[in-house]
Amino acid sequence: MDVEGVQFIASSSKHADTIPPEFIRSSSEQPAASTLHGVRLEVPVIDLGCGDDEKMRRLVSEASSDWGLFQVVNHGIPDEVIAKLQEVGKQFFELPKEEKELIAKTPNSGIEGYGTSLQKEIEGKRGWVDHLFHNVWPPAAINYNFWPKNPSYRSLSLSLSLSVCVEANEEYTKRLLEVSDKLMKCLSLGLGLEEQELKVAIGGEDTIFLMKINYYPPCPRPDLALGVVAHTDMSALTVLVPNEVQGLQVFRDDHWYDVKYIPNALIIHIGDQIEILSNGKYKAVYHRTTVNKESTRMSWPVFLEPPPELEIGPISKLVNEENPAKYKTKKYKDYGYCKLNKIPQ
Ligand SMILES: O=C(O)CCC(=O)C(=O)O
């Protein structure tokens, strides 16, 4: 990695009562000062197994318009499948530094690989988080070189083999495809479209499922640092599994609030591409993460991304004289370039 990983910095500052200056956020961003304390937001919780499709569609559509974020329960992904996914991700981050670095991003590897910073940040600030990105679907988009494993098999105590990792990820992805199909249908019908229209608009069977594993080590000054800084996801939709350590915050009514997790629920974020396709009916959620003094927080978001060359803009059926297009139409790769480099869209 071109910059030192946060996990390494955290392990060498375990007993310190300060953190390097590049992690200290501006006073308006510091979580201690900018969070509305004592309130845990109860974001909508939707039962995907309730058997009442009409109700489920209405709730998904309302939550996506009002919050851009909701949690789903009875989603059909067994707890053991989620636990296995979490286990292999955790094992990867427990490997020695040099083992992890064997699958580090390089200037030419694009987004996939092990790394530490993503967005260009003002004044060189950094988030207290390391990550690993790897595509999990469709098969043509998978490059096993970037999957979590013990690449050289040198440390015998930690033999995280590629096959264990592939099995855990494939099992999770297979179920995730079903959950995301269900959600995309609800969202499409909620816009008055045919049930497959929104899925087709984000790339249909070519939609890329990009897994990210976030690793937020304990931080001596969680009052001053952030994990992932405030942003909306540039994906279409994000499906996230957290570990048990709280840390997700959403911005609502001019304040940052902690989101209360429901055990075993999946957290769903509406991303920029669905906001654009829906011409603003659905809202991408503005969110960030905080870190913890004692515990390691982890999360496993999967971003549903249109193929790079696909053009995304408001769906023509949703645009008319009274409701003109609020967003430009552009290729997803061009959108991503502007977003990551903080260039106006
Ligand atoms: O860790 C989380 O809960 C959210 C992560 C996130 O927003 C991101 O990785 O973009």
The ligand as a Gaussian input file, in Angstrom:
#p B3LYP/6-31G(d) Opt

LIG

0 1
 O      -19.570000       0.481000       7.740000
 C      -20.679000       0.907000       7.468000
 O      -21.673000       0.712000       8.186000
 C      -20.887000       1.768000       6.242000
 C      -19.766000       1.672000       5.262000
 C      -19.874000       2.629000       4.133000
 O      -20.641000       3.550000       4.137000
 C      -18.979000       2.449000       2.974000
 O      -18.096000       1.602000       3.017000
 O      -19.175000       3.173000       1.976000

